Amino acid sequence: MNVASRNIIPSIFGRVLSILSLNQTVALIFLAFTAMLVVSGCSVEEPVAPRASDAALQSSSNLHTFILASATDARLPAPMNEAQRLSSADLAFLKGAHASSKNLLTSAGDPATFWNQLTTELGLAAHLPPPLFARAYALVHVAVYDALVAAHTTPRSDLIDRTIAAGAASTVLVYLFPTQAGRIMADAASQVGADHGLALGRVTRSWGLGKSVGDVAVDHGRHDGSDAVFTGIMPTGDGIWTGTHPVLPMCGTWKTWITTSGSEFQPEPPYRFGSTEDLLEVLEVFEVSLHRTPEQIAIVHKWADLPPPTIWNNSLNSRIASYGLNTFAAARAHAYLNAGMYDAFVSCWETKYTYWIARPFQRTPELETVIPTPNFPGYTSGHSTVSSCASKVMGELFPVEAVFFQSQAEEAALSRLLGGIHFTHDNNQGLVVGAQIGNKVVGIMRADVALPLLASH
């Protein structure tokens, strides 16, 4: 912070304290933050469309797909010929997995949840940065869902959902985590063998369809721009981020699933360096850091100890079980949630590396944070953007809990202020943009139902 800034802040702070006590000031900060969240949430137009049951969705021929052009994509094997492209190694693997099924006595649970939890385990072990973690979740789940769409909306009714999902997910995971191929295929074998007494021919064809869609997902991943290398020059100047080796500066250019690009939804510009708004926010973070309560510190860790995509996926997994979602509905929920969160990361990273705004500790060196500050620019907050998007999707999936999910997104945003790693403007604008992305995702979810209804009128 420059000398002029340090002179202005005490003056502003003195005027505030002349009216309110210190505790009142801190309380006012949180009241203002909450009010801004409410206003932000109400300012985004909600998409409206009819809803339908899982059965209606599965019988629809107009379901949105992510990596397939449609359920009848020409890249897929023809019905009854799904095993045609399998190698001798594939066939030997399936024969062994099928033979082991007689030793399995219990159900393996929901397939989408199973593969989600394995993705979580592998991603955490690999220490993936959050955007790459979101990419992994999305690639796995759009492959599983698209494969099930192809199976349920075309003449392939005798195929096995669990084996389809295993073929799709394992193919993607081996691409993402090649050193863990042995572990991944062992888990795939357990899934294939979990359905007892089914003919080997059905198993083989089901795997063939899933693997074919997984191959399409892998091809998408190889061309989504995630391997782009930053060759630009980091900017310098007042209020500019001053770190080294920033994380994933090209992420904002990656190919998206639902939005047209990372730039489709963007926030208002950050506050001008040295403006009253800017200086008040610098002061706010510092003042909050001096008066954290144990409860507030717990909130920081609630949202920081795991990556935000993992937190929201865990929330979905628990509800898949408690609400009793069927295999198709669970796969659909995971596909939309994770595609939305990935797009939210791409949008947020487009913002971060457009403005390169400094983090609070870079403006106030004496600031004590609860958690380490991530190694990338501050504006806007990734937690806020991703959680706001996720809350919209989760609220669509489980409407009775929509208000709760919104409150969780707001808490995720607030946690970054409490932790000392984001300014309020970072958080508020992240919530706004995340809601816009989430609403677009929800609109496409509802169009799965709306398009057939509109066509019948």
C-alpha positions as semicolon CSV with decimal commas, in nm:
position;residue;x (nm);y (nm);z (nm)
1;M;0,000;0,000;0,000
2;N;0,137;0,345;-0,084
3;V;0,184;0,627;0,167
4;A;-0,121;0,819;0,050
5;S;-0,340;0,515;0,104
6;R;-0,207;0,463;0,456
7;N;-0,287;0,826;0,539
8;I;-0,640;0,810;0,405
9;I;-0,742;0,490;0,585
10;P;-0,686;0,618;0,942
11;S;-0,887;0,927;0,853
12;I;-1,181;0,722;0,727
13;F;-1,155;0,487;1,024
14;G;-1,154;0,776;1,265
15;R;-1,474;0,917;1,120
16;V;-1,643;0,577;1,145
17;L;-1,536;0,527;1,507
18;S;-1,662;0,871;1,599
19;I;-2,014;0,746;1,530
20;L;-2,000;0,379;1,622
21;S;-1,813;0,165;1,872
22;L;-1,564;-0,085;1,732
23;N;-1,799;-0,379;1,788
24;Q;-2,082;-0,194;1,617
25;T;-1,852;-0,124;1,324
26;V;-1,772;-0,491;1,280
27;A;-2,138;-0,583;1,312
28;L;-2,227;-0,322;1,052
29;I;-1,978;-0,475;0,813
30;F;-2,156;-0,808;0,830
31;L;-2,503;-0,654;0,806
32;A;-2,399;-0,461;0,497
33;F;-2,243;-0,772;0,347
34;T;-2,562;-0,971;0,403
35;A;-2,780;-0,696;0,258
36;M;-2,567;-0,680;-0,055
37;L;-2,599;-1,055;-0,097
38;V;-2,977;-1,035;-0,078
39;V;-2,988;-0,754;-0,331
40;S;-2,749;-0,940;-0,561
41;G;-2,952;-1,259;-0,540
42;C;-3,276;-1,078;-0,618
43;S;-3,136;-0,889;-0,913
44;V;-3,075;-1,193;-1,132
45;E;-3,366;-1,305;-1,344
46;E;-3,473;-1,664;-1,273
47;P;-3,553;-1,894;-1,567
48;V;-3,901;-2,042;-1,555
49;A;-4,003;-2,366;-1,725
50;P;-4,205;-2,677;-1,642
51;R;-4,053;-2,971;-1,458
52;A;-4,107;-3,342;-1,506
53;S;-4,046;-3,676;-1,341
54;D;-3,737;-3,891;-1,388
55;A;-3,943;-4,125;-1,606
56;A;-4,046;-3,838;-1,834
57;L;-3,686;-3,730;-1,870
58;Q;-3,564;-4,079;-1,954
59;S;-3,832;-4,124;-2,220
60;S;-3,759;-3,790;-2,386
61;S;-3,576;-3,784;-2,719
62;N;-3,472;-3,419;-2,666
63;L;-3,240;-3,456;-2,370
64;H;-2,942;-3,223;-2,367
65;T;-2,611;-3,401;-2,409
66;F;-2,268;-3,262;-2,332
67;I;-2,014;-3,446;-2,545
68;L;-2,245;-3,631;-2,783
69;A;-2,420;-3,448;-3,064
70;S;-2,729;-3,644;-2,960
71;A;-2,821;-3,984;-2,820
72;T;-2,775;-4,122;-3,173
73;D;-2,433;-3,964;-3,228
74;A;-2,263;-4,121;-3,530
75;R;-1,947;-4,184;-3,326
76;L;-2,130;-4,446;-3,118
77;P;-2,158;-4,813;-3,213
78;A;-2,491;-4,924;-3,351
79;P;-2,744;-5,089;-3,119
80;M;-2,664;-5,458;-3,064
81;N;-2,307;-5,395;-3,190
82;E;-2,176;-5,205;-2,888
83;A;-1,898;-5,458;-2,825
84;Q;-1,768;-5,444;-3,181
85;R;-1,478;-5,207;-3,105
86;L;-1,356;-5,374;-2,786
87;S;-1,004;-5,511;-2,783
88;S;-0,905;-5,861;-2,672
89;A;-0,777;-5,705;-2,349
90;D;-1,119;-5,545;-2,289
91;L;-1,293;-5,877;-2,347
92;A;-1,057;-6,062;-2,113
93;F;-1,110;-5,797;-1,843
94;L;-1,487;-5,822;-1,873
95;K;-1,484;-6,201;-1,865
96;G;-1,282;-6,194;-1,544
97;A;-1,500;-5,927;-1,384
98;H;-1,817;-6,113;-1,483
99;A;-1,686;-6,440;-1,341
100;S;-1,613;-6,273;-1,007
101;S;-1,974;-6,158;-0,967
102;K;-2,077;-6,482;-0,799
103;N;-1,854;-6,387;-0,503
104;L;-2,024;-6,047;-0,452
105;L;-2,319;-6,060;-0,215
106;T;-2,413;-5,694;-0,162
107;S;-2,522;-5,402;-0,377
108;A;-2,252;-5,155;-0,484
109;G;-2,477;-4,851;-0,440
110;D;-2,533;-4,566;-0,684
111;P;-2,286;-4,576;-0,977
112;A;-2,254;-4,197;-1,020
113;T;-2,180;-4,157;-0,651
114;F;-1,924;-4,439;-0,665
115;W;-1,731;-4,277;-0,949
116;N;-1,765;-3,933;-0,794
117;Q;-1,607;-4,054;-0,472
118;L;-1,322;-4,219;-0,661
119;T;-1,264;-3,897;-0,856
120;T;-1,252;-3,711;-0,526
121;E;-0,999;-3,953;-0,382
122;L;-0,774;-3,940;-0,688
123;G;-0,799;-3,562;-0,727
124;L;-0,715;-3,495;-0,363
125;A;-0,417;-3,731;-0,377
126;A;-0,292;-3,554;-0,691
127;H;-0,336;-3,210;-0,526
128;L;-0,522;-3,078;-0,828
129;P;-0,586;-2,701;-0,828
130;P;-0,961;-2,639;-0,796
131;P;-1,025;-2,559;-1,166
132;L;-0,850;-2,879;-1,275
133;F;-1,040;-3,070;-1,007
134;A;-1,366;-2,931;-1,144
135;R;-1,255;-3,033;-1,494
136;A;-1,196;-3,389;-1,377
137;Y;-1,537;-3,411;-1,210
138;A;-1,710;-3,269;-1,517
139;L;-1,538;-3,497;-1,769
140;V;-1,623;-3,806;-1,566
141;H;-1,984;-3,713;-1,506
142;V;-2,078;-3,584;-1,850
143;A;-1,939;-3,909;-1,991
144;V;-2,147;-4,121;-1,753
145;Y;-2,462;-3,918;-1,815
146;D;-2,431;-3,900;-2,193
147;A;-2,372;-4,275;-2,205
148;L;-2,690;-4,335;-2,005
149;V;-2,884;-4,096;-2,229
150;A;-2,767;-4,296;-2,531
151;A;-2,876;-4,615;-2,361
152;H;-3,215;-4,496;-2,236
153;T;-3,342;-4,297;-2,534
154;T;-3,244;-4,535;-2,817
155;P;-3,316;-4,904;-2,883
156;R;-3,066;-5,029;-2,625
157;S;-3,306;-5,107;-2,340
158;D;-3,138;-5,431;-2,236
159;L;-2,808;-5,267;-2,138
160;I;-2,686;-5,241;-1,778
161;D;-2,657;-4,893;-1,625
162;R;-2,386;-4,980;-1,375
163;T;-2,162;-5,135;-1,640
164;I;-2,225;-4,849;-1,884
165;A;-2,120;-4,602;-1,615
166;A;-1,812;-4,809;-1,531
167;G;-1,700;-4,820;-1,895
168;A;-1,742;-4,444;-1,935
169;A;-1,598;-4,330;-1,601
170;S;-1,300;-4,564;-1,593
171;T;-1,196;-4,462;-1,945
172;V;-1,196;-4,095;-1,846
173;L;-1,025;-4,153;-1,512
174;V;-0,742;-4,354;-1,668
175;Y;-0,686;-4,060;-1,904
176;L;-0,687;-3,813;-1,614
177;F;-0,483;-4,024;-1,369
178;P;-0,276;-4,267;-1,578
179;T;-0,052;-4,369;-1,288
180;Q;-0,361;-4,495;-1,105
181;A;-0,486;-4,714;-1,391
182;G;-0,453;-5,035;-1,190
183;R;-0,662;-4,899;-0,903
184;I;-0,922;-4,754;-1,140
185;M;-0,968;-5,077;-1,334
186;A;-0,992;-5,281;-1,014
187;D;-1,278;-5,057;-0,906
188;A;-1,432;-5,089;-1,251
189;A;-1,419;-5,468;-1,218
190;S;-1,601;-5,446;-0,885
191;Q;-1,876;-5,242;-1,049
192;V;-1,909;-5,474;-1,346
193;G;-1,933;-5,773;-1,112
194;A;-2,184;-5,611;-0,879
195;D;-2,492;-5,706;-1,085
196;H;-2,536;-6,079;-1,041
197;G;-2,652;-6,340;-1,291
198;L;-2,655;-6,121;-1,603
199;A;-2,551;-6,261;-1,939
200;L;-2,191;-6,188;-2,039
201;G;-2,314;-6,058;-2,375
202;R;-2,520;-5,785;-2,208
203;V;-2,226;-5,694;-1,985
204;T;-1,991;-5,672;-2,282
205;R;-2,225;-5,458;-2,490
206;S;-2,293;-5,228;-2,194
207;W;-1,921;-5,177;-2,135
208;G;-1,872;-5,117;-2,506
209;L;-2,124;-4,833;-2,510
210;G;-1,983;-4,674;-2,195
211;K;-1,626;-4,699;-2,318
212;S;-1,721;-4,546;-2,654
213;V;-1,868;-4,241;-2,480
214;G;-1,568;-4,229;-2,247
215;D;-1,342;-4,217;-2,553
216;V;-1,539;-3,918;-2,684
217;A;-1,497;-3,746;-2,346
218;V;-1,122;-3,811;-2,352
219;D;-1,099;-3,661;-2,700
220;H;-1,286;-3,356;-2,571
221;G;-1,042;-3,329;-2,280
222;R;-0,745;-3,341;-2,512
223;H;-0,880;-3,044;-2,706
224;D;-1,038;-2,830;-2,432
225;G;-0,741;-2,593;-2,404
226;S;-0,645;-2,699;-2,053
227;D;-0,286;-2,753;-2,166
228;A;-0,247;-2,393;-2,291
229;V;0,072;-2,220;-2,175
230;F;0,080;-1,858;-2,058
231;T;0,324;-1,658;-2,267
232;G;0,213;-1,309;-2,170
233;I;0,370;-1,055;-1,938
234;M;0,239;-1,010;-1,584
235;P;0,121;-0,651;-1,529
236;T;0,262;-0,424;-1,261
237;G;0,134;-0,118;-1,082
238;D;-0,063;-0,002;-0,779
239;G;-0,311;-0,259;-0,656
240;I;-0,182;-0,529;-0,891
241;W;-0,109;-0,885;-0,776
242;T;0,262;-0,928;-0,704
243;G;0,308;-1,304;-0,673
244;T;0,509;-1,542;-0,888
245;H;0,409;-1,855;-1,081
246;P;0,034;-1,781;-1,076
247;V;-0,193;-2,085;-1,090
248;L;-0,352;-2,161;-1,429
249;P;-0,349;-1,814;-1,588
250;M;-0,494;-1,960;-1,912
251;C;-0,793;-2,127;-1,744
252;G;-1,024;-1,847;-1,853
253;T;-0,973;-1,955;-2,214
254;W;-1,067;-2,322;-2,164
255;K;-1,361;-2,466;-2,355
256;T;-1,683;-2,455;-2,151
257;W;-1,985;-2,686;-2,129
258;I;-2,290;-2,462;-2,085
259;T;-2,172;-2,104;-2,127
260;T;-2,043;-1,992;-2,464
261;S;-1,704;-1,910;-2,313
262;G;-1,546;-1,782;-1,995
263;S;-1,628;-1,428;-2,101
264;E;-2,004;-1,474;-2,146
265;F;-2,078;-1,369;-1,787
266;Q;-1,840;-1,119;-1,632
267;P;-1,861;-0,887;-1,329
268;E;-1,843;-0,513;-1,309
269;P;-1,485;-0,377;-1,300
270;P;-1,300;-0,383;-0,967
271;Y;-1,289;-0,067;-0,761
272;R;-1,032;0,187;-0,874
273;F;-0,714;0,166;-0,668
274;G;-0,710;0,436;-0,401
275;S;-1,081;0,517;-0,435
276;T;-1,294;0,547;-0,123
277;E;-1,460;0,213;-0,197
278;D;-1,124;0,045;-0,244
279;L;-0,972;0,185;0,076
280;L;-1,278;0,100;0,285
281;E;-1,255;-0,260;0,169
282;V;-0,886;-0,277;0,261
283;L;-0,978;-0,145;0,605
284;E;-1,272;-0,385;0,637
285;V;-1,060;-0,697;0,587
286;F;-0,808;-0,577;0,843
287;E;-1,074;-0,487;1,102
288;V;-1,249;-0,821;1,059
289;S;-0,917;-0,998;1,112
290;L;-0,881;-0,835;1,456
291;H;-1,213;-0,963;1,589
292;R;-1,266;-1,315;1,455
293;T;-1,468;-1,544;1,679
294;P;-1,418;-1,922;1,706
295;E;-1,741;-1,970;1,515
296;Q;-1,617;-1,751;1,231
297;I;-1,287;-1,936;1,216
298;A;-1,481;-2,262;1,196
299;I;-1,671;-2,123;0,895
300;V;-1,342;-2,041;0,725
301;H;-1,221;-2,399;0,765
302;K;-1,556;-2,547;0,667
303;W;-1,512;-2,395;0,322
304;A;-1,133;-2,412;0,293
305;D;-1,032;-2,758;0,414
306;L;-1,166;-2,919;0,096
307;P;-1,192;-2,771;-0,256
308;P;-1,535;-2,617;-0,324
309;P;-1,623;-2,869;-0,600
310;T;-1,567;-3,151;-0,352
311;I;-1,781;-2,985;-0,086
312;W;-2,073;-2,946;-0,325
313;N;-2,030;-3,296;-0,468
314;N;-2,037;-3,441;-0,117
315;S;-2,357;-3,247;-0,055
316;L;-2,511;-3,393;-0,369
317;N;-2,401;-3,746;-0,286
318;S;-2,568;-3,732;0,054
319;R;-2,893;-3,621;-0,107
320;I;-2,882;-3,882;-0,381
321;A;-2,896;-4,134;-0,098
322;S;-3,146;-3,956;0,127
323;Y;-3,388;-3,868;-0,155
324;G;-3,349;-4,207;-0,321
325;L;-3,259;-4,081;-0,669
326;N;-3,243;-4,353;-0,931
327;T;-2,932;-4,418;-1,138
328;F;-3,032;-4,196;-1,429
329;A;-3,144;-3,906;-1,209
330;A;-2,825;-3,922;-1,003
331;A;-2,607;-3,923;-1,313
332;R;-2,799;-3,627;-1,455
333;A;-2,763;-3,433;-1,128
334;H;-2,388;-3,490;-1,121
335;A;-2,344;-3,392;-1,485
336;Y;-2,522;-3,059;-1,452
337;L;-2,372;-2,970;-1,114
338;N;-2,018;-3,040;-1,226
339;A;-2,047;-2,888;-1,572
340;G;-2,183;-2,573;-1,407
341;M;-1,908;-2,554;-1,148
342;Y;-1,641;-2,606;-1,413
343;D;-1,787;-2,324;-1,625
344;A;-1,798;-2,103;-1,316
345;F;-1,426;-2,161;-1,261
346;V;-1,346;-2,076;-1,622
347;S;-1,548;-1,755;-1,595
348;C;-1,387;-1,658;-1,265
349;W;-1,036;-1,724;-1,395
350;E;-1,112;-1,511;-1,700
351;T;-1,187;-1,230;-1,455
352;K;-0,885;-1,294;-1,235
353;Y;-0,639;-1,274;-1,520
354;T;-0,811;-0,982;-1,689
355;Y;-0,761;-0,755;-1,387
356;W;-0,478;-0,919;-1,185
357;I;-0,603;-0,757;-0,862
358;A;-0,394;-0,778;-0,544
359;R;-0,490;-0,991;-0,247
360;P;-0,559;-0,834;0,095
361;F;-0,221;-0,933;0,242
362;Q;-0,050;-0,761;-0,050
363;R;-0,230;-0,439;0,040
364;T;-0,187;-0,476;0,418
365;P;0,134;-0,667;0,498
366;E;0,053;-0,685;0,871
367;L;-0,275;-0,868;0,802
368;E;-0,306;-1,211;0,964
369;T;-0,504;-1,465;0,762
370;V;-0,669;-1,780;0,894
371;I;-0,557;-1,986;0,594
372;P;-0,285;-1,941;0,333
373;T;-0,378;-1,712;0,046
374;P;-0,405;-1,903;-0,285
375;N;-0,142;-1,820;-0,543
376;F;-0,351;-1,628;-0,795
377;P;-0,514;-1,284;-0,819
378;G;-0,811;-1,196;-0,601
379;Y;-1,090;-1,044;-0,810
380;T;-1,328;-1,227;-0,816
381;S;-1,363;-1,503;-0,556
382;G;-1,365;-1,857;-0,695
383;H;-1,547;-1,994;-0,390
384;S;-1,820;-1,734;-0,431
385;T;-1,863;-1,786;-0,805
386;V;-1,863;-2,164;-0,795
387;S;-2,081;-2,191;-0,484
388;S;-2,338;-1,949;-0,620
389;C;-2,364;-2,152;-0,939
390;A;-2,381;-2,478;-0,746
391;S;-2,655;-2,346;-0,519
392;K;-2,876;-2,270;-0,820
393;V;-2,833;-2,620;-0,962
394;M;-2,884;-2,787;-0,625
395;G;-3,192;-2,573;-0,562
396;E;-3,336;-2,690;-0,894
397;L;-3,267;-3,054;-0,808
398;F;-3,402;-3,028;-0,453
399;P;-3,641;-2,729;-0,448
400;V;-3,743;-2,774;-0,085
401;E;-3,382;-2,691;0,011
402;A;-3,325;-2,404;-0,233
403;V;-3,310;-2,139;0,040
404;F;-3,062;-2,348;0,236
405;F;-2,835;-2,391;-0,065
406;Q;-2,842;-2,016;-0,127
407;S;-2,743;-1,954;0,234
408;Q;-2,454;-2,197;0,192
409;A;-2,327;-2,007;-0,111
410;E;-2,343;-1,683;0,086
411;E;-2,158;-1,845;0,376
412;A;-1,890;-1,970;0,137
413;A;-1,844;-1,615;0,011
414;L;-1,834;-1,469;0,362
415;S;-1,577;-1,729;0,466
416;R;-1,323;-1,572;0,231
417;L;-1,363;-1,232;0,398
418;L;-1,343;-1,391;0,742
419;G;-1,031;-1,576;0,639
420;G;-0,862;-1,256;0,527
421;I;-0,800;-1,366;0,169
422;H;-1,070;-1,175;-0,024
423;F;-1,233;-0,834;-0,026
424;T;-1,613;-0,806;-0,007
425;H;-1,633;-0,684;-0,367
426;D;-1,453;-1,003;-0,479
427;N;-1,718;-1,207;-0,301
428;N;-2,027;-1,010;-0,398
429;Q;-1,943;-1,003;-0,767
430;G;-1,853;-1,372;-0,759
431;L;-2,199;-1,444;-0,623
432;V;-2,362;-1,238;-0,896
433;V;-2,175;-1,402;-1,183
434;G;-2,212;-1,750;-1,033
435;A;-2,588;-1,700;-1,013
436;Q;-2,599;-1,597;-1,378
437;I;-2,412;-1,910;-1,480
438;G;-2,625;-2,125;-1,251
439;N;-2,944;-1,983;-1,396
440;K;-2,826;-2,068;-1,746
441;V;-2,754;-2,424;-1,636
442;V;-3,098;-2,449;-1,476
443;G;-3,259;-2,316;-1,793
444;I;-3,105;-2,600;-1,993
445;M;-3,209;-2,853;-1,729
446;R;-3,567;-2,733;-1,759
447;A;-3,552;-2,728;-2,138
448;D;-3,511;-3,106;-2,127
449;V;-3,875;-3,099;-2,026
450;A;-3,994;-2,776;-2,187
451;L;-3,896;-2,858;-2,546
452;P;-4,119;-3,166;-2,585
453;L;-4,409;-2,987;-2,415
454;L;-4,379;-2,681;-2,638
455;A;-4,351;-2,897;-2,949
456;S;-4,683;-3,065;-2,870
457;H;-4,880;-2,739;-2,870
